[in-house]
Amino acid sequence: MASKPTTSRTRNLPYSIRFSRHEREQAAALAARSGVPLSTLIRRALFNTPLPRAARRPPIEKQLVAQLLGELGKIGGNINQAQKHINAGHPQWNVWEEATRALIEMRTACMEALGREPDRSPPP
């Protein structure tokens, strides 16, 4: 009887392997360079299975910039709260303007680093 092709849905039995710190770093680097999970590389080595088409994973720099962009969004929310205090009669315009300008500059730099077109319209 011919065996059924294995799919990721039928792979539910884990197997543990121990690495030295150096081996683990090398394995992780190899997996990152190849764009496939380490388990796929191990399966390839054991069973000579073809590698799937590499997933498009952004380089770590782009991941970090994207994460920074998310954090900048949180800062934007904080600035929005500060604006509510200003509107309530507690203005500190110099701090507000400097923070807003810095936020816009950082956001623009992040968007450009990600290869995206930054929104250059002035804030409301």
Rosetta blueprint (number, residue, H / E / L):
1 M L
2 A L
3 S L
4 K L
5 P L
6 T L
7 T L
8 S H
9 R H
10 T H
11 R L
12 N L
13 L L
14 P L
15 Y L
16 S L
17 I L
18 R L
19 F L
20 S L
21 R H
22 H H
23 E H
24 R H
25 E H
26 Q H
27 A H
28 A H
29 A H
30 L H
31 A H
32 A H
33 R H
34 S H
35 G L
36 V L
37 P L
38 L H
39 S H
40 T H
41 L H
42 I H
43 R H
44 R H
45 A H
46 L H
47 F H
48 N L
49 T L
50 P L
51 L L
52 P L
53 R L
54 A L
55 A L
56 R L
57 R L
58 P L
59 P L
60 I H
61 E H
62 K H
63 Q H
64 L H
65 V H
66 A H
67 Q H
68 L H
69 L H
70 G H
71 E H
72 L H
73 G H
74 K H
75 I H
76 G H
77 G H
78 N H
79 I H
80 N H
81 Q H
82 A H
83 Q H
84 K H
85 H H
86 I H
87 N H
88 A L
89 G L
90 H L
91 P L
92 Q L
93 W H
94 N H
95 V H
96 W H
97 E H
98 E H
99 A H
100 T H
101 R H
102 A H
103 L H
104 I H
105 E H
106 M H
107 R H
108 T H
109 A H
110 C H
111 M H
112 E H
113 A H
114 L L
115 G L
116 R L
117 E L
118 P L
119 D L
120 R L
121 S L
122 P L
123 P L
124 P L
